[in-house]
Amino acid sequence: ARWLAGYIPVEAEPGEAVTAVVRVPARALRHWSQADRGWRVEPGAYRVLVGPSAGKLPLAATVEV
């Protein structure tokens, strides 16, 4: 499953490189557990994909929780 965990708008001229810092809050890794009747974070590795659109995600990293 994929979900949007964060974003930041940037502006750049054609050919210009810009740096954007996108903070992913810890709550973005939670899901609702019916069994626990509360929010849970599943331990393990999460793959973070980064790019200018959902169809173009050229950067990736793994976050261990």
Residue pairs with C-beta under 8 A, 6 or more apart in sequence:
2 49
3 28
5 24
5 25
5 28
5 29
5 48
6 22
6 23
6 24
6 25
6 28
7 22
8 20
8 21
8 22
10 18
10 20
11 18
12 18
22 50
24 48
26 41
27 39
29 41
29 46
29 65
30 39
30 40
30 41
31 39
31 40
31 42
32 38
32 39
32 40
33 39
33 40
41 65
42 65
43 65
44 64
44 65
45 62
45 63
45 64
45 65
46 62
46 63
46 64
46 65
47 60
47 61
47 62
47 63
48 60
48 61
48 62
48 63
49 57
49 59
49 60
50 57
50 58
50 59
50 60
50 61
51 57
51 58
51 59
